[in-house]
Amino acid sequence: MQIHVVQQGDTLYNIADTYGTTPTDLIDANEIDAPNNLVVGQTIVIPIVGQFYFVQQGDSLSSIAQQIGMSAEQLAQINNISVGTTLSVGTRLYIPEQPKPEITSNAYIEPIGGEVSQTLINAANKTTPYLTYLAPFSYQVSRDGTLTAPPLDNFAQIAASQNTSLMLAVTNLEEGQFSQDLGHIIVTVQAVQNTLLDNIINVANEVGFTDVHFDFEFLPPEDRDAYNTFLRTAKQRLSEEGLFMSTALAPKTSAEQTGTLYEAHDYAAHGEIADFVVLMTYEWGYSYSPPMAVSPIDQVREVVNFALSVMPADKILLGQNLYGYDWTLPFEEDGEPAEAVSPQEAITRARNQHAAIQYDTEAQAPFYKYTDAQGNNHEVWFEDARSIQAKFDMIKELNLLGISYWKLGLAFPQNWLLLQDNFTIRKLD
């Protein structure tokens, strides 16, 4: 597949003609809702096998071949030209599909309001072919160690139909917030732990979960060792039941990083104890922050590099958001929160507001600004094919275990197109 960035004057017809496909294929693959009104800066994934390279000034057959890991002879043969051919700028060369590494992929799915919406059911049906795990979010621990389940509807049947495993996500959420007090009880009171682990095992066996995933956040910093001890105990019991165990980790860049979000999360210990971890590498830009990329790749890489310094790459799932935010300006710390938007909605707003989409090469993220009908200024940061491909390239470069998405329900069709093009998705037998 190939990523095309819409330029002034582009139409679906000339884009399709350039890559030897059809406008209908482009519309269907990218779920384009306004095919006659493309946005400058919008990305379109071209659903072809392999991709085309357009010769630039200074290119040679050898330099191009070296970039893609082929010999000049192979590239010449594929394109039916001689090795000594002088390439003209703009010449189109075909690059065949490259071998795809196998990865593990997970996606959280969070029912809101005590029921599973049709949107979430549709999302689960659509995405489970591309997932190793589906993680209903979340089973909430009570102070006595019992569990409150999220509504599951037919998630188990949907997952089973695609040979997707279920992840049992367990949290210290209480009244809609991560509770420090509850977290402290869980990791320090033996009786609560015994009850909790008994309940987890019963639920896992009853529903058919494969992995138990602990997402305990805002634990008291002094409970770091207690959390590690709890995880060791949990791992032993869960392994005896044939269950995997994973954890979610706040995005740290050093072992000494301060703050209640970070201090109780011991990267080295989790890397040793858990079967794998999810790095929560998103929410640099969030509802109450100034406008910026949600998961800027330079910041993400710092977290991954720290993780790699204390745990093996094949235990790391890179966290990835499936959404962006629309901020109203000027930003005020106590003002209205930014509105979460899907990548599809972000493009629609750019089109309606006649805003060209720009791309921040340092953060590897698209953004734009506009003024609404009431005269309010806005800034929007979101994800597109380029930003997600940058994360996929990092996963391949660093040989990470895979990727974990927060969360299903906001449309981003280009992600799934590129995920299957870049990787073979591991399915557990």
C-alpha positions, -999 to 999 in steps of 0.1 A, spaced: 0 0 0 10 36 -4 2 69 13 -7 99 -9 -9 134 6 -35 155 -12 -21 186 -30 -39 216 -44 -58 206 -75 -58 168 -68 -89 148 -75 -97 112 -68 -96 105 -105 -60 118 -111 -48 102 -78 -63 68 -89 -48 72 -124 -13 79 -109 -13 47 -89 -32 24 -113 -63 20 -92 -99 33 -93 -117 62 -75 -141 36 -61 -113 16 -45 -99 47 -29 -134 58 -16 -141 23 -1 -107 18 14 -105 52 31 -142 56 38 -141 90 20 -175 107 26 -169 137 3 -150 123 -27 -155 155 -48 -141 178 -20 -107 166 -8 -88 186 18 -53 198 10 -30 179 33 -54 150 37 -38 115 34 -52 88 12 -41 52 15 -37 36 -19 -49 0 -17 -24 -16 -40 0 -45 -34 35 -30 -29 40 7 -38 53 30 -64 84 53 -61 86 84 -82 122 93 -91 136 125 -76 165 147 -85 198 129 -77 183 94 -76 199 65 -92 187 29 -95 214 19 -70 205 45 -44 168 37 -47 174 0 -44 196 5 -13 168 25 4 144 -4 1 169 -33 7 171 -47 -28 198 -49 -54 198 -26 -84 196 -57 -106 164 -69 -88 148 -35 -91 156 -32 -127 142 -66 -135 110 -59 -117 105 -27 -137 117 -42 -170 146 -18 -174 183 -22 -178 206 -16 -148 224 12 -167 192 32 -175 194 69 -167 163 77 -147 143 108 -154 128 128 -126 92 117 -121 97 82 -135 75 57 -117 91 25 -103 72 -3 -88 84 -16 -54 71 -50 -45 56 -59 -12 82 -65 15 82 -94 41 59 -87 70 69 -93 106 45 -109 130 33 -88 159 8 -89 188 -20 -63 187 -45 -54 213 -73 -29 215 -93 -17 245 -130 -13 241 -149 7 267 -187 5 270 -201 38 284 -233 42 305 -237 6 314 -244 -8 280 -226 -17 248 -235 7 220 -241 -5 184 -210 16 175 -188 -5 197 -204 -37 184 -196 -26 149 -161 -16 158 -154 -50 174 -168 -68 144 -147 -47 120 -114 -48 139 -111 -82 155 -96 -97 123 -66 -74 130 -63 -81 167 -46 -107 189 -65 -94 219 -97 -75 225 -98 -59 260 -132 -49 274 -125 -20 298 -127 -27 326 -133 -51 355 -132 -28 385 -119 -40 418 -140 -33 450 -124 -27 483 -132 -62 494 -115 -77 463 -147 -85 444 -150 -75 408 -176 -54 389 -177 -65 353 -182 -41 323 -211 -49 300 -198 -75 276 -227 -80 252 -214 -105 226 -178 -95 226 -167 -131 234 -185 -144 204 -172 -117 181 -137 -123 193 -140 -161 189 -153 -158 154 -120 -141 144 -97 -163 166 -91 -132 187 -83 -137 224 -99 -118 252 -79 -97 277 -93 -92 312 -84 -56 320 -85 -51 358 -84 -15 372 -85 5 404 -112 27 390 -137 39 416 -166 63 408 -151 70 374 -116 79 387 -84 59 394 -83 57 432 -51 59 451 -68 46 483 -82 16 465 -49 9 448 -32 10 482 -57 -15 496 -53 -39 466 -15 -41 468 -11 -42 505 -40 -62 521 -34 -99 517 -70 -109 522 -82 -85 495 -56 -99 471 -66 -135 478 -103 -127 471 -93 -107 440 -72 -134 425 -99 -160 432 -124 -138 414 -101 -131 385 -95 -168 379 -132 -176 381 -141 -149 357 -113 -158 333 -124 -194 332 -161 -186 329 -158 -160 301 -128 -174 284 -101 -147 289 -66 -156 279 -46 -127 295 -51 -109 328 -41 -72 324 -35 -50 355 -40 -13 349 -34 1 383 -28 39 381 -20 67 406 -8 42 432 10 58 461 47 61 453 56 42 485 36 12 472 60 5 444 75 -26 461 41 -37 473 28 -36 437 58 -56 425 52 -82 452 15 -84 443 24 -89 406 47 -118 415 20 -134 435 -5 -129 408 18 -142 381 24 -174 400 -13 -181 405 -23 -171 370 4 -192 354 -9 -222 373 -42 -216 356 -26 -213 321 -33 -176 319 -9 -149 307 -4 -117 327 3 -82 314 4 -47 329 -1 -11 317 27 13 324 27 51 326 50 67 300 83 71 319 116 82 305 137 73 336 135 52 367 138 83 388 108 101 372 87 117 399 49 121 401 21 99 414 14 86 379 49 72 375 67 64 407 49 31 416 54 17 381 87 -1 382 96 -8 345 124 -32 353 102 -53 377 73 -54 353 96 -64 325 108 -93 346 75 -104 360 48 -99 333 45 -117 300 43 -84 283 35 -47 291 15 -19 274 33 14 274 7 41 276 25 63 251 -3 88 244 -20 118 261 8 143 258 -20 163 242 -52 157 262 -85 173 272 -70 197 297 -36 203 281 -24 230 257 -29 220 220 -3 195 208 0 160 193 -15 133 214 14 109 208 44 129 194 68 104 181 99 121 196 83 118 231 71 83 224 106 72 214 121 85 246 97 63 266 104 33 244 142 38 247 139 38 285 118 7 284 143 -11 262 171 -3 287 154 -24 314 133 -50 295 134 -70 263 118 -56 231 96 -87 227 77 -78 259 67 -43 248 34 -33 232 35 3 220 4 23 231 -14 42 204 -44 65 204 -71 62 178 -83 98 182 -73 134 183 -86 166 200 -101 199 190 -90 227 213 -108 261 216 -83 289 219 -69 307 238 -61 277 260 -70 282 296 -60 257 323 -95 260 340 -113 264 307 -135 240 287 -118 207 279 -107 199 243 -132 178 224 -121 143 214 -125 136 176 -119 107 154 -94 111 125 -124 109 101 -142 137 119 -110 158 120 -109 156 82 -145 165 79 -141 196 101 -110 207 81 -131 205 49 -161 223 64 -139 251 78 -118 253 45 -86 246 65 -56 230 49 -41 202 70 -4 207 80 21 182 92 46 186 121 76 166 111 91 166 146 60 152 163 51 133 131 14 144 135 -11 163 114 -28 195 127 -47 226 115 -63 257 128 -97 273 120 -122 299 132 -157 287 139 -190 305 131 -190 322 165 -155 337 159 -137 312 183 -103 300 172 -95 263 172 -65 241 169 -69 204 160 -43 176 163 -51 141 152 -38 109 136 -34 101 99 -18 75 77 16 93 80 16 94 118 5 58 122 30 46 97 58 64 117 48 43 147 47 11 126 82 19 114 94 23 150 79 -11 159 98 -27 131 130 -8 137 131 -18 174 116 -53 170 88 -45 196 62 -72 204 35 -50 189 9 -24 194 -20 -17 218 -48 7 209 -68 31 231 -96 28 222 -121 14 197 -152 33 187 -137 63 168 -133 58 130 -98 55 117 -100 31 87 -65 40 74 -49 25 106 -64 -9 99 -54 -8 62 -18 0 71 -17 -24 101 -25 -54 79 -1 -41 52 28 -38 75 24 -68 97 10 -103 101 -12 -103 132 -4 -131 157 -34 -152 167 -31 -175 197 -41 -211 193 
